[in-house]
Amino acid sequence: MQLAWFLAGRLLRRRGTSLLRTSALAALLAVALGAASLVVVLALMSGYTGALRSGVLAASGHLVALYPPGLSHEDAVAAEARVAAVPGVVRVGEVVYLPGMLFPRAGGQAELVSVRANSQPPPFVRLEGRHAAGPLEIALGRGVARRLSASRGDALTLQVVGGGTPRAVAVRVGEVFSTGFAELDERFVVADLAELRRRVPSLAGGGLEVWLANPEQAGALRDRIEQACGKGALVATWQESNRNLFAALRWQKISLGVVLSLVLGVGAFEVASALVVLVTEKRREFGVLLALGGQPRLLRRTLLLAGGALGAAGVLVGMLLGVALVLLLGFLGVPHFPPDIASIYMVETIPLRLLPGDLAVVLALSLVEVLLAAMLPARRVSKREPVEVLRWV
């Protein structure tokens, strides 16, 4: 028996024929390409989800509380103070969202915009001199500034609706921001709420934006913040507001992973094809193994070992290739979308993101598919009658 195992090891190390080497190389490349494509696509989807998450968290607070109609200013201030005292809350500010239009002073086409007026500026805006006399200082998204050909210091006219009546406000561009989140950059204008109310006294009340030390705790703190806001307030977390978006991304990642696992399965069956060639080319050696006392399970283990080694080498090469491609694409800033395409995908650039969990899934799935494919010819050969195999000698 020891001699049989020794010959089996020699069988795996012996130099094969040209056909066997070609079949093994084709199987290795097929598995490597399948694993590499799976690594790149999972990194792309993980990066896309992360970019959208960052954009969503920048677009509004981690929780948004809408006041009931008719709430007095004193009650709103008291509610804001109660919310700020909740453990885990790091910042609270009043916010009002308004539709508006921006008009260039020198004439030209107006732009429809979404006005975000905050008592606390969002993290991506650093306005200076918000309380200075004169025109209202605003921050423009890069896309809005591009379409208006506006830059810092330019004078514009902003029209908003306050109390049911359109009101025109003279504004000055204090900043042009770029977050990489197309939803913000292409249509948002940010202004100081107190200064806008000073110019439009009939501006309706809005709600509260709440920022947390840990955004993932928004769901756990939702009820406490709703109680602090008072009766009639409607509180929504960033997860609830974007539940459909992130659910769609999860299913898209799963579906792409399933499709590419089929491509990887094709490569795995190339390993099975290589094992069939191995059996054909080495049938004389297999016959000798049985003649020396080897059991049929020895043939099965030998073929599984050969298929596993070939598949594992392909998986390792593929994962290294996939990681190298991810790093290269990240260095080149690819994929990067023009503004019209970015408005569809909501981001300008998708940063590819390698997650240990994704790499573990690729490794486990690849090895399982390779071993399952190698098991087919191994079981078939091991079930042959010893007399039939001995005829190969």
C-alpha positions, 0 to 999 in steps of 0.5 A, a space after each residue: 500500500 505504501 508503494 501504491 501511495 508513493 507511485 500516486 505521488 510520482 504520478 502527480 509529479 511526472 511530466 505530462 504530455 503536451 495535450 495534458 499540459 495544454 488542458 491543465 493550463 486552459 483549466 488554470 486560466 479559466 478558473 483564474 479569470 472566473 475568480 478575478 472577474 468575481 473579485 473585481 465585480 464584488 469590489 465594484 459593488 461594495 465600493 458603489 454601496 459605500 459611495 452611495 452610503 457616504 452620499 446619503 449621509 452627507 445629503 441629510 442628517 442621520 435622522 430627520 424629524 418633521 414638526 407637526 403643522 402649527 408648532 410654535 417657535 418656542 416649542 421647536 427650540 425646546 424640542 431641539 434642546 431635548 433632542 441634543 440631550 439624547 446620548 449619542 447625538 453630536 449635533 442638531 440643527 433646524 432644516 428647511 427644504 425648498 424648491 427654488 430657481 436661480 437666475 444669473 444677474 447678466 441674463 441667461 437660462 434659470 436653473 431649477 434647484 433644491 434649496 437646503 437652509 440649515 441652522 447648522 451647516 452640513 459637513 461639506 459646506 464651509 460658508 464664511 460671513 453668513 451673517 454679513 450685510 448685503 446679499 445672502 451667501 450661498 453654496 452651490 453644487 458643482 453641477 449647478 455652478 457649471 450650468 450657470 457658469 457661476 463661480 465664487 463671488 458671483 451675484 445671482 438671484 434666488 427665487 423661493 416660495 414663502 407663505 405661498 408667495 414667490 420671493 426673490 432674494 439677492 444672493 452671492 456665491 460664497 462656495 462651490 462644493 463637490 461631494 462626489 454625490 451627484 444628487 447633491 452636486 447637480 441640484 442643491 443650493 445651501 444657505 443659512 436658515 436664519 439669514 434666509 428667514 430674515 429676508 423671507 419672514 413668511 418662510 414656513 417651519 421645517 424640521 430637525 436634522 440629527 447627527 449621531 456619533 455612530 450612524 448605525 445607531 439611528 434605528 436604536 435611537 429613533 424612538 427616544 428622539 421621537 419622544 424628545 421631539 414631542 407629540 406629532 413629530 415624524 422621525 425617519 432614519 437614513 436607513 428607512 429613507 433609503 431602504 429600497 435603494 440599499 435593498 436593490 443594491 444588495 440584490 444586484 450584488 447577489 445576482 451579479 455574484 450568482 451570474 459570475 459564479 456560473 462563469 467560475 463554474 465553467 472554469 471549474 469544469 475545465 478542471 474536470 476536463 483536464 482530469 479526464 485527459 489525465 485519466 486518458 493519458 495515465 491509464 497505464 499508471 492507474 492500472 499499475 497502481 491497482 495491480 500493486 494493491 491500490 484500492 479504487 478509493 486511491 484513484 479517487 483521492 489521487 484525482 481529487 488531489 490533482 484537481 484540487 491542486 490545479 483548481 487551487 492554483 487557478 483560484 490563487 492566481 485569479 484572486 491575485 489578478 483580481 486584487 491587482 486589477 482593483 488596485 490599478 483601477 482605483 489608482 486610475 480613478 476608474 470608473 468615472 462618469 460624465 455629469 449626465 451619466 453620474 445623475 443616473 448612478 448618483 455618483 461621479 466615481 465608484 471607488 472599488 473596495 476590497 472587503 475581507 468578507 467578499 474575498 472569503 466568499 470568492 475563495 470558498 465558492 471557487 474551491 467548492 466549485 472546483 472540488 465538485 467538478 473534480 469529483 465527477 471524473 474521480 468517482 467515475 474512475 473509482 467505480 470501474 471494475 478492477 479487471 477493467 482498469 487492469 486491462 489498461 496496463 
